[in-house]
Amino acid sequence: MRFYSVIALVMGLFFSNLVFAESRESVAWKMIDQGALLIDVRTDREYADGHLEDAFLIPHPDIVEQFTKLEIRKDRQIVLYCRSGRRSAVAETALRKAGYKNLFNGGGYPALVRHKTDTN
């Protein structure tokens, strides 16, 4: 009987975490609202077609070089985004290797816009 109680407890904890977990977009917007530096890692053309307010454009292949050039602190809270989250993940990995610590992959631009629209 104890075995089944332990299993039930573990399953309950697992499923409660699924129910109460925040979406990536929700976490990103909270960080942005708290003053995180917002970086769009897409191309110039994608950025010109639409971007989040106050986002800086630094295409992902140039991210470490530009962060160094701009002297962005390695402990600065930063939210990265692209179209789907793949390029921002690549940028996040490169920045972590360069010693940046407070990074968050906000995912894709369309999802971030949709989330902001749905919650306002």
Summary of the structure (lengths in Angstrom):
residues: 120
radius of gyration: 17.7
end to end distance: 48.3
largest distance: 62.6
contacts: 337
relative contact order: 0.18
helix: 57%
strand: 14%
